[in-house]
Amino acid sequence: MYRLFIFSFLFLLQSFTAQQTRFFKLKKYETAAFSDTLKENSGLSFFNGKLYTINDGGNSSEIFEIDPKYAKIKSSFQTSVKNVDWEAIASDSVSLYVGDVGNNAGTRKDLKIYKFAADSLRTSGYQPKIISYYYPEQTDFTRRIINNDYDAEAMIFLNGKIHIFTKEWASRATSHYIIDPTLKFSQPAQKTESYNTGFVVTDAEYYEGKLYLIGYTKSTEVYLMVFEETQPGMFFGGPVRKYYLGSSVTLGQIEGIAADDHGLYISGEEFRHPMGKVKPRLYFVPHEKLR
């Protein structure tokens, strides 16, 4: 057992060195725990200076405003649409976008993003715009739970377009797709670039010319990658930094990332493991700590 532990440690250390992965102890930046209402929170986004999150599939179709320091729910808004598998949230200057894009089994043919106008969050019965799309590369819809490349949980809005970063269980990579939010018909998502992250991507954030991708591996390692924008809306051809943040066993299942002038906000949902469970948590990392 001891030899196996040493071998595993040395293998992990070697892989870190080969990829120039940096160690960063996210646990020390914990700020608060979420209530059970948000134990399956998925995604973070700032919209008009307020921080929002959602719960993933199997939960209510509410949008929650949360306190960025204490993780308390400040207000919630019940929407008029179904939460099939909500996994991502993003915004532009006037609208909030909720991605019903989860596809763990790789079988969905009804992927969609809901667009909510700013003043609609307090309007009962408001019908958001529906932006439907599909992956033109996917021709096989055989059920493959957490073993397909057409799942997604990461989304940003940039340059008038919605950018999806896939959660590729089979390849342990991500592909960058672009969607036009002005189209009224179901559209093929445009694949622009791919990157071998080595982990599945669970959220994305764009801030001041940098793309942040966060996620984990099946063996619970949590990672953050920071890409420099090389040309408008393109990221995978330039400098990149990769950070090992710790394990889901102590951090929770990391599902969200957002940024403002102060730093990065990272959220995790409840994580169950053989020895117990980890509460859903919120972390805050000042920008200077990652430089």
Residue, then its C-alpha position, 0 to 999 in steps of 0.5 A: m500500500y505504501r509503495l502504491f502511494i509513493f508511486s502514485f505521488l511520484f507519477l502525479l508530481q512528474s505529470f505536474t512538472a511535465q505540464q508545468t502545473r503550479f500548486f495553489k491551495l484553494k482551501k485557504y481562500e474559503t469564505a463561506a458555505f452555501s445553504d442546502t438550497l444551493k447544495e447543487n449550485s452550478g455556475l456563477s456570473f456577475f450581472n449589473g454588479k450582482l452575483y448570480t447562480i443556479n442549481d443544476g438538473g433535478n432542481s427548481s428553475e430559479i435564478f439566485e442572487i447571492d452575497p459574494k462574501y457570505a454566500k447567502i441568498k439575497s433574492s431568488f426569481q422563479t422562471s417560467v421554464k423547465n430545468v432539464d439540466w441547467e449547468a451554466i450562467a453568463s451575462d452581457s450588459v443587458s441580459l442574463y443567459v442560462g444554459d440548459v446544456g448538460n448532457n452527461a449521457g450524450t443523448r440530448k437533442d434539445l440543447k438550449i440557452y434561455k435569454f432573460a432581459a434585466d427587468s424580467l427577473r421580477t416579472s411573473g410568467y415572463q417567457p425568455k427567448i430560447i436559443s437552440y443549438y446542436y453540435p454538428e460533429q455529433t452523429d451518434f447519440t448512444r447513451r454513454i453516461i460520463n463517457n462522451d464528448y458532447d456534455a457542457e457546463a461552461m459558457i461566456f458571452l463575448n463580442g456579441k456571441i455565446h461561447i460554449f466550452t465542452k465537458e469532454w468526458a472521453s477525451r479529457a479536453t474541451s472544445h470551444y463553440i460559438i453560438d449566435p444569440t440573434l438566430k431564431f432557429s436551431q443552429p449548428a454550434q461553430k467549433t473554433e478550437s480545442y485544447n487538451t486540458g487533462f480534466v473536464v471543464t465545469d465553468a468558464e469566465y472571461y475577464e480583461g483579456k483572459l479566459y479562466l477554465i475550471g474543473y476536475t478529474k474523475s479521481t477528484e483533482v481540481y484544476l484551473m487554467v488561465f489562457e491569454e486571448t490571442q485574437p478576439g474571441m480566441f484563446f488556445g494558441g497562446p500562453v497558458r497557466k495551469y494550477y492544481l487547486g486541491s481535491s474535491v474531497t476537501l473543496g467540494q465539486i467545483e462548478g462555478i467561476a466568476a470575476d470582478d475587479h477584486g478577484l475570482y469567485i469559485s463555487g463548489e456543490e456538495f460532494r459525497h465520498p466514502m468517508g462523508k460529504v463536503k458542504p457546498r462552498l464559496y471561495f474568493v481569490p484576489h487577482e494578485k494571488l494568481r500572478 
